[in-house]
Amino acid sequence: MSEWTFSWHDAVGFLGVALLLGAYAALQFKKISADDPLYSAANGLAALLIAVSLLFNFNAASMVIEIFWFAISVYGFVRAVRKRNPKSD
């Protein structure tokens, strides 16, 4: 078994995990709404941070989930912003 050393990209990945878990906990404890752009922004940023760490310790399945997590978060963010600021015609 190889020895594990903590590097900057591990720190970035752990920051992403903390952000992801924090956003999910805030949602479950009703501190934030799924319709709040902040929720989607936190999820998207978390996915990016985790993906950065995966570039150094690659795992294809994990990278695929982070790509989709990010894409869905962008969709949710845009939807939440549009809902919050409807166009006045």
Biotite code that builds the C-alpha atoms (Angstrom):
import biotite.structure as struc

atoms = struc.array([
    struc.Atom([0.000, 0.000, 0.000], chain_id="A", res_id=1, res_name="MET", atom_name="CA", element="C"),
    struc.Atom([1.363, 3.426, -0.921], chain_id="A", res_id=2, res_name="SER", atom_name="CA", element="C"),
    struc.Atom([1.830, 6.250, 1.533], chain_id="A", res_id=3, res_name="GLU", atom_name="CA", element="C"),
    struc.Atom([-0.634, 9.141, 1.286], chain_id="A", res_id=4, res_name="TRP", atom_name="CA", element="C"),
    struc.Atom([0.547, 12.720, 1.607], chain_id="A", res_id=5, res_name="THR", atom_name="CA", element="C"),
    struc.Atom([-1.733, 15.721, 1.944], chain_id="A", res_id=6, res_name="PHE", atom_name="CA", element="C"),
    struc.Atom([-1.276, 18.158, -0.955], chain_id="A", res_id=7, res_name="SER", atom_name="CA", element="C"),
    struc.Atom([-2.847, 21.422, -2.053], chain_id="A", res_id=8, res_name="TRP", atom_name="CA", element="C"),
    struc.Atom([-5.187, 19.623, -4.470], chain_id="A", res_id=9, res_name="HIS", atom_name="CA", element="C"),
    struc.Atom([-6.359, 17.377, -1.640], chain_id="A", res_id=10, res_name="ASP", atom_name="CA", element="C"),
    struc.Atom([-7.152, 20.534, 0.356], chain_id="A", res_id=11, res_name="ALA", atom_name="CA", element="C"),
    struc.Atom([-9.101, 21.907, -2.619], chain_id="A", res_id=12, res_name="VAL", atom_name="CA", element="C"),
    struc.Atom([-11.071, 18.668, -2.887], chain_id="A", res_id=13, res_name="GLY", atom_name="CA", element="C"),
    struc.Atom([-11.821, 18.598, 0.848], chain_id="A", res_id=14, res_name="PHE", atom_name="CA", element="C"),
    struc.Atom([-12.977, 22.218, 0.646], chain_id="A", res_id=15, res_name="LEU", atom_name="CA", element="C"),
    struc.Atom([-15.357, 21.164, -2.123], chain_id="A", res_id=16, res_name="GLY", atom_name="CA", element="C"),
    struc.Atom([-16.659, 18.271, -0.029], chain_id="A", res_id=17, res_name="VAL", atom_name="CA", element="C"),
    struc.Atom([-17.184, 20.602, 2.957], chain_id="A", res_id=18, res_name="ALA", atom_name="CA", element="C"),
    struc.Atom([-19.044, 23.083, 0.749], chain_id="A", res_id=19, res_name="LEU", atom_name="CA", element="C"),
    struc.Atom([-21.216, 20.336, -0.735], chain_id="A", res_id=20, res_name="LEU", atom_name="CA", element="C"),
    struc.Atom([-22.075, 18.848, 2.651], chain_id="A", res_id=21, res_name="LEU", atom_name="CA", element="C"),
    struc.Atom([-22.654, 22.306, 4.136], chain_id="A", res_id=22, res_name="GLY", atom_name="CA", element="C"),
    struc.Atom([-25.086, 23.243, 1.372], chain_id="A", res_id=23, res_name="ALA", atom_name="CA", element="C"),
    struc.Atom([-26.949, 19.946, 1.716], chain_id="A", res_id=24, res_name="TYR", atom_name="CA", element="C"),
    struc.Atom([-27.132, 20.268, 5.504], chain_id="A", res_id=25, res_name="ALA", atom_name="CA", element="C"),
    struc.Atom([-28.367, 23.864, 5.191], chain_id="A", res_id=26, res_name="ALA", atom_name="CA", element="C"),
    struc.Atom([-31.093, 22.645, 2.836], chain_id="A", res_id=27, res_name="LEU", atom_name="CA", element="C"),
    struc.Atom([-32.151, 19.814, 5.163], chain_id="A", res_id=28, res_name="GLN", atom_name="CA", element="C"),
    struc.Atom([-32.157, 22.077, 8.242], chain_id="A", res_id=29, res_name="PHE", atom_name="CA", element="C"),
    struc.Atom([-34.228, 24.620, 6.287], chain_id="A", res_id=30, res_name="LYS", atom_name="CA", element="C"),
    struc.Atom([-31.573, 27.335, 6.487], chain_id="A", res_id=31, res_name="LYS", atom_name="CA", element="C"),
    struc.Atom([-31.629, 27.672, 2.704], chain_id="A", res_id=32, res_name="ILE", atom_name="CA", element="C"),
    struc.Atom([-34.123, 26.867, -0.039], chain_id="A", res_id=33, res_name="SER", atom_name="CA", element="C"),
    struc.Atom([-33.427, 24.813, -3.138], chain_id="A", res_id=34, res_name="ALA", atom_name="CA", element="C"),
    struc.Atom([-34.802, 27.823, -5.052], chain_id="A", res_id=35, res_name="ASP", atom_name="CA", element="C"),
    struc.Atom([-32.096, 30.078, -3.602], chain_id="A", res_id=36, res_name="ASP", atom_name="CA", element="C"),
    struc.Atom([-29.352, 30.768, -6.172], chain_id="A", res_id=37, res_name="PRO", atom_name="CA", element="C"),
    struc.Atom([-26.824, 30.383, -3.346], chain_id="A", res_id=38, res_name="LEU", atom_name="CA", element="C"),
    struc.Atom([-27.703, 26.692, -3.016], chain_id="A", res_id=39, res_name="TYR", atom_name="CA", element="C"),
    struc.Atom([-26.986, 25.990, -6.689], chain_id="A", res_id=40, res_name="SER", atom_name="CA", element="C"),
    struc.Atom([-23.892, 28.206, -6.642], chain_id="A", res_id=41, res_name="ALA", atom_name="CA", element="C"),
    struc.Atom([-22.499, 26.315, -3.645], chain_id="A", res_id=42, res_name="ALA", atom_name="CA", element="C"),
    struc.Atom([-23.169, 22.990, -5.365], chain_id="A", res_id=43, res_name="ASN", atom_name="CA", element="C"),
    struc.Atom([-21.553, 24.140, -8.606], chain_id="A", res_id=44, res_name="GLY", atom_name="CA", element="C"),
    struc.Atom([-18.475, 25.509, -6.860], chain_id="A", res_id=45, res_name="LEU", atom_name="CA", element="C"),
    struc.Atom([-18.197, 22.323, -4.810], chain_id="A", res_id=46, res_name="ALA", atom_name="CA", element="C"),
    struc.Atom([-18.298, 20.220, -7.986], chain_id="A", res_id=47, res_name="ALA", atom_name="CA", element="C"),
    struc.Atom([-15.548, 22.341, -9.550], chain_id="A", res_id=48, res_name="LEU", atom_name="CA", element="C"),
    struc.Atom([-13.327, 22.090, -6.475], chain_id="A", res_id=49, res_name="LEU", atom_name="CA", element="C"),
    struc.Atom([-13.755, 18.329, -6.264], chain_id="A", res_id=50, res_name="ILE", atom_name="CA", element="C"),
    struc.Atom([-13.078, 18.037, -10.012], chain_id="A", res_id=51, res_name="ALA", atom_name="CA", element="C"),
    struc.Atom([-9.800, 19.949, -9.568], chain_id="A", res_id=52, res_name="VAL", atom_name="CA", element="C"),
    struc.Atom([-8.668, 17.392, -7.009], chain_id="A", res_id=53, res_name="SER", atom_name="CA", element="C"),
    struc.Atom([-9.687, 14.589, -9.384], chain_id="A", res_id=54, res_name="LEU", atom_name="CA", element="C"),
    struc.Atom([-7.378, 15.968, -12.071], chain_id="A", res_id=55, res_name="LEU", atom_name="CA", element="C"),
    struc.Atom([-4.472, 14.927, -9.832], chain_id="A", res_id=56, res_name="PHE", atom_name="CA", element="C"),
    struc.Atom([-5.920, 11.639, -8.556], chain_id="A", res_id=57, res_name="ASN", atom_name="CA", element="C"),
    struc.Atom([-8.135, 10.690, -11.475], chain_id="A", res_id=58, res_name="PHE", atom_name="CA", element="C"),
    struc.Atom([-11.203, 8.516, -11.078], chain_id="A", res_id=59, res_name="ASN", atom_name="CA", element="C"),
    struc.Atom([-13.409, 8.428, -14.186], chain_id="A", res_id=60, res_name="ALA", atom_name="CA", element="C"),
    struc.Atom([-16.690, 7.664, -12.404], chain_id="A", res_id=61, res_name="ALA", atom_name="CA", element="C"),
    struc.Atom([-16.138, 10.452, -9.889], chain_id="A", res_id=62, res_name="SER", atom_name="CA", element="C"),
    struc.Atom([-15.228, 12.917, -12.637], chain_id="A", res_id=63, res_name="MET", atom_name="CA", element="C"),
    struc.Atom([-18.405, 12.067, -14.562], chain_id="A", res_id=64, res_name="VAL", atom_name="CA", element="C"),
    struc.Atom([-20.578, 12.715, -11.521], chain_id="A", res_id=65, res_name="ILE", atom_name="CA", element="C"),
    struc.Atom([-18.836, 16.048, -10.863], chain_id="A", res_id=66, res_name="GLU", atom_name="CA", element="C"),
    struc.Atom([-19.349, 17.153, -14.480], chain_id="A", res_id=67, res_name="ILE", atom_name="CA", element="C"),
    struc.Atom([-23.056, 16.376, -14.277], chain_id="A", res_id=68, res_name="PHE", atom_name="CA", element="C"),
    struc.Atom([-23.314, 17.867, -10.770], chain_id="A", res_id=69, res_name="TRP", atom_name="CA", element="C"),
    struc.Atom([-21.804, 21.096, -12.093], chain_id="A", res_id=70, res_name="PHE", atom_name="CA", element="C"),
    struc.Atom([-24.044, 21.186, -15.183], chain_id="A", res_id=71, res_name="ALA", atom_name="CA", element="C"),
    struc.Atom([-27.198, 20.591, -13.138], chain_id="A", res_id=72, res_name="ILE", atom_name="CA", element="C"),
    struc.Atom([-26.088, 23.250, -10.659], chain_id="A", res_id=73, res_name="SER", atom_name="CA", element="C"),
    struc.Atom([-25.616, 25.793, -13.459], chain_id="A", res_id=74, res_name="VAL", atom_name="CA", element="C"),
    struc.Atom([-29.132, 25.001, -14.690], chain_id="A", res_id=75, res_name="TYR", atom_name="CA", element="C"),
    struc.Atom([-30.513, 25.372, -11.165], chain_id="A", res_id=76, res_name="GLY", atom_name="CA", element="C"),
    struc.Atom([-28.656, 28.645, -10.644], chain_id="A", res_id=77, res_name="PHE", atom_name="CA", element="C"),
    struc.Atom([-29.965, 30.168, -13.883], chain_id="A", res_id=78, res_name="VAL", atom_name="CA", element="C"),
    struc.Atom([-33.502, 28.977, -13.103], chain_id="A", res_id=79, res_name="ARG", atom_name="CA", element="C"),
    struc.Atom([-33.339, 30.397, -9.566], chain_id="A", res_id=80, res_name="ALA", atom_name="CA", element="C"),
    struc.Atom([-32.013, 33.771, -10.744], chain_id="A", res_id=81, res_name="VAL", atom_name="CA", element="C"),
    struc.Atom([-34.681, 34.022, -13.449], chain_id="A", res_id=82, res_name="ARG", atom_name="CA", element="C"),
    struc.Atom([-37.390, 33.108, -10.944], chain_id="A", res_id=83, res_name="LYS", atom_name="CA", element="C"),
    struc.Atom([-36.126, 35.724, -8.517], chain_id="A", res_id=84, res_name="ARG", atom_name="CA", element="C"),
    struc.Atom([-35.816, 38.464, -11.198], chain_id="A", res_id=85, res_name="ASN", atom_name="CA", element="C"),
    struc.Atom([-38.577, 37.904, -13.757], chain_id="A", res_id=86, res_name="PRO", atom_name="CA", element="C"),
    struc.Atom([-38.387, 40.019, -16.900], chain_id="A", res_id=87, res_name="LYS", atom_name="CA", element="C"),
    struc.Atom([-40.900, 42.823, -17.032], chain_id="A", res_id=88, res_name="SER", atom_name="CA", element="C"),
    struc.Atom([-42.298, 43.107, -20.557], chain_id="A", res_id=89, res_name="ASP", atom_name="CA", element="C"),
])
